[in-house]
Amino acid sequence: MKHSILLLLIFPVLFSCGKKREKTYPQSMPLTESVYASATVQPDSLYQAYSIVMGILDRVWVEEGDEVHKGDRILQITNTSPELNLENAKLALQLAKENYNGNAAVLHSIADEIQAAELKLQNDSVNYYRQKNLWDQNIGSKVEFDNRKLAFELSQNNLKLLKKKYQQSKNELETQLRQAQNNYQTSLTTTEDFTITSKIDGKVYAIYKNPGEIVNTVEPVAAVGRSDTFIVELLVDEVDIVKLKLGQRVFITLDSYNSRVFEATLHKIYPRKDERSQTFKVEAWFVDPPTTLYPGLSGEGNIIIAEKAKTLTIPKEFLIDGSKVITDEGEIEVTLGLQNLDKVEILSGITEKTAIYKPEP
């Protein structure tokens, strides 16, 4: 009985002593630190085409996937209102020109009034100075002299008012002519805007409307982008964005190409954060792009932020509290350097000969 009890007590001790903890040693190897980002392929200069007028889509000049040149027609929109507005603007422009330059113009009528006023002033001036000379010689009556003087002054004032009216009318008619010209040009431009054209040499990637559907100024009608150049849009977490610099190497894997890795270069960093995803968008250019690419291809990217050809590393899973390891002498504080998904650089605290143990879960 005593022997049985003794065996039961010894068995757990032997079992616990026989359970070995995983041990490893720091290794000297190259180490690369990178920032992870989700990747999406997009054509360079991709833009959404909008109509600046409302109407009905009458004709689609191209199909999705067609190559286009700058200025080529994409969509035709019909609406009779702009044509009527253009005709009205043209008539208003003609009327403004006739009023300003024509023989029956308002200015011509005022000019006739000025000519008549000048003749009357000349006559009143002669009568006034003739009567004044007589009055200076005490010939004639005071009433007749005052009447001549008053008629002369009224003629002077009337001529001044007519000249002022002429200049004011001229300015108003000139302004109306310019406004009519501007309205005509605007109406002409609006009519042209019913044909949506390509702004670049590229490819039509999407047509969002069918003939007969209503087109407005809010919804895009087509998507156009470059066909020979593609970029990689990467979404980077806000905690990593400060580590990025233009020109850094990027390694891209695309779902469509399985495990094949493509190299790219960081080209642009957008400074605005997306509040919904808490990420920043950056762009990279392929060094040697795949032969076939389509908008929207997705994958992953790793942006290289630091590299060392030889450094002392340990697996991340051997760390305790982020900066300690378990050795034969107990827990030791270590100084960390570069890191990747599974390895971390050790700058000080242990050497290649230091045995470290994996913490128990």
Order of alpha helices (4+ residues) and beta strands (2+ residues): alpha-beta-beta-beta-beta-beta-beta-alpha-alpha-alpha-beta-beta-beta-beta-beta-beta-beta-beta-beta-beta-beta-beta-beta-beta
